[in-house]
């Protein structure tokens, strides 16, 4: 994925997966440091697209 994916997906996917995963699935989400780093980035874009109640 790193060689072929656009750079925004490397920020988006781990953070998004973390928000939609069930508690049992969260252990399998890759790149936990990336999730922590880009969680705010994802939330900002979701609010911009969907408003406060996304």
N, C-alpha and C positions, 0 to 999 in steps of 0.2 A: 504494500500500500504506500509506503514512504516514497518510492520512486515514481509511481504513476498518479497518485492522488493529488488534487490541488491542495495547497497549504492550509486553506480554511478547514478542510475536512479533518486535518490532524488536530485542530483545536476543537472542532465541533463534536466529532464522534465519541471520544471518551467521556466528555462532559455530558453529552446528551444521553448516552447509554446509562450513565450513572443516575440520571433523573428518571428514567423510565424502567429501570431494573427493579425487580422485587428484592426484598432483603436477602433472600437466598441466592439471587443471581448476582448481587453486587460484588461478591468475592471473585467473580470471573471477569469483571470489567478490567480491561488492560490499562496500563499507564496511570495508576492512581495519582502520582504527582502531577501529571498533565490534567487530570480531572480537577484537582484542587486549584491548579494555576489558571485554568480557563473557565471555571464555573461562573465567575462574574461576567466574563465575556459573553457566554451563552445567555445568561439571564438578561443582560442588557439588550441583546438582539431579539430575544423573545418578547420582552416588554415593548420594544419598538414596533414589532410586527403585530402583536396580538393585544397590546394594552396591559394593564396591571393584572388582569384576571386570566392569565394564560394557563 
